[in-house]
């Protein structure tokens, strides 16, 4: 399910997340949107162009942790909200996200979510 998150940490206000049936996040928007309508439009844009988009695996040289992002025309359409210890896990995460995009439901409303505490 695509859910728009109201109350994002930046001033834009809305960020979509793709949630699996077990409530785990598969991916999220590459940028925040100023309105719910713009956020929903970003989801529809992703759906229209995800097959042409390029998935990029990114490793943090300092930690060795992996993450991914999905780009089209130099615009980040989606990114992974967590990091992986192994490249193969990161690659599998991107594959799962891409498989879920065309079958996920799109919510007609935003859900207010409090930001998580930052781990130190």
C-alpha positions as CSV (number, residue, x, y, z in Angstrom):
1,X,0.0,0.0,0.0
2,X,1.2,3.5,-0.8
3,X,0.6,5.8,2.2
4,X,1.4,9.5,2.3
5,X,3.0,10.5,5.6
6,X,1.8,13.8,7.0
7,X,4.1,15.7,9.3
8,X,7.3,15.0,7.5
9,X,10.4,16.4,9.2
10,X,11.1,19.0,6.6
11,X,8.9,21.9,5.7
12,X,7.4,20.2,2.6
13,X,5.1,18.1,4.7
14,X,4.2,14.9,2.7
15,X,6.3,11.8,1.8
16,X,4.9,8.6,0.5
17,X,5.9,5.1,1.7
18,X,5.3,1.7,0.1
19,X,4.2,-0.6,2.9
20,X,4.2,-4.4,2.7
21,X,1.4,-6.5,4.1
22,X,3.4,-7.1,7.3
23,X,3.7,-3.3,7.8
24,X,7.3,-3.2,6.8
25,X,8.4,-0.3,4.6
26,X,9.7,-1.4,1.1
27,X,10.6,2.0,0.0
28,X,9.7,5.7,0.2
29,X,9.5,8.8,-2.0
30,X,12.8,10.4,-3.1
31,X,11.6,13.8,-2.0
32,X,8.8,15.4,0.0
33,X,5.8,17.2,-1.5
34,X,4.1,20.4,-0.4
35,X,0.6,18.9,-0.6
36,X,-1.1,15.5,-0.4
37,X,-2.2,15.8,-4.0
38,X,1.4,16.4,-5.1
39,X,2.5,13.4,-3.0
40,X,-0.1,11.2,-4.6
41,X,0.9,12.5,-8.1
42,X,4.5,11.4,-7.3
43,X,3.2,7.9,-6.6
44,X,1.3,7.8,-9.9
45,X,4.5,9.1,-11.7
46,X,6.5,6.3,-10.1
47,X,3.9,3.8,-11.3
48,X,4.0,5.2,-14.9
49,X,7.8,5.2,-15.1
50,X,9.3,2.6,-12.7
51,X,10.0,0.1,-15.5
52,X,12.2,2.6,-17.3
53,X,13.9,3.8,-14.1
54,X,17.4,2.9,-13.1
55,X,18.0,1.2,-9.7
56,X,21.3,2.3,-8.1
57,X,23.0,0.5,-5.3
58,X,25.0,2.8,-3.0
59,X,27.6,1.8,-0.5
60,X,28.6,4.1,2.4
61,X,32.4,3.8,2.3
62,X,32.7,4.7,6.0
63,X,30.3,2.0,7.3
64,X,30.2,-0.5,4.4
65,X,26.3,-0.4,4.6
66,X,24.3,-0.6,1.4
67,X,21.1,1.2,0.3
68,X,19.4,1.8,-3.0
69,X,17.5,4.5,-5.0
70,X,15.4,4.5,-8.1
71,X,16.1,7.3,-10.6
72,X,14.5,8.5,-13.9
73,X,16.0,11.4,-15.8
74,X,18.2,12.3,-12.8
75,X,15.2,12.5,-10.5
76,X,15.1,10.2,-7.5
77,X,11.7,8.5,-7.7
78,X,12.2,6.3,-4.7
79,X,14.7,5.3,-2.1
80,X,15.1,2.7,0.7
81,X,14.6,3.9,4.2
82,X,17.1,1.6,5.8
83,X,20.6,0.2,5.2
84,X,21.8,-3.3,4.6
85,X,25.0,-5.0,5.6
86,X,25.2,-7.0,2.4
87,X,24.9,-6.0,-1.2
88,X,22.8,-9.0,-2.1
89,X,20.2,-8.0,0.6
90,X,20.1,-4.5,-0.8
91,X,19.6,-5.8,-4.3
92,X,16.8,-8.2,-3.2
93,X,15.1,-5.2,-1.4
94,X,15.1,-3.2,-4.7
95,X,13.7,-6.2,-6.6
96,X,10.9,-6.7,-4.0
97,X,10.1,-3.0,-4.2
98,X,9.9,-3.1,-8.0
99,X,7.6,-6.2,-7.9
100,X,5.3,-4.5,-5.4
101,X,4.9,-1.1,-7.3
102,X,2.3,-2.3,-9.9
103,X,0.2,-4.2,-7.4
104,X,0.1,-1.9,-4.4
105,X,-3.0,0.0,-3.4
106,X,-2.8,3.8,-3.4
107,X,-4.3,5.4,-0.3
108,X,-6.8,8.3,-0.7
109,X,-5.7,9.9,2.6
110,X,-2.5,10.7,4.5
111,X,-1.6,9.2,7.8
112,X,0.1,11.4,10.4
113,X,3.2,9.7,11.8
114,X,5.4,11.0,14.5
115,X,9.1,10.9,13.7
116,X,11.1,8.1,15.3
117,X,13.6,8.8,18.0
118,X,17.1,9.0,16.6
119,X,19.3,6.2,17.7
120,X,22.8,7.0,18.9
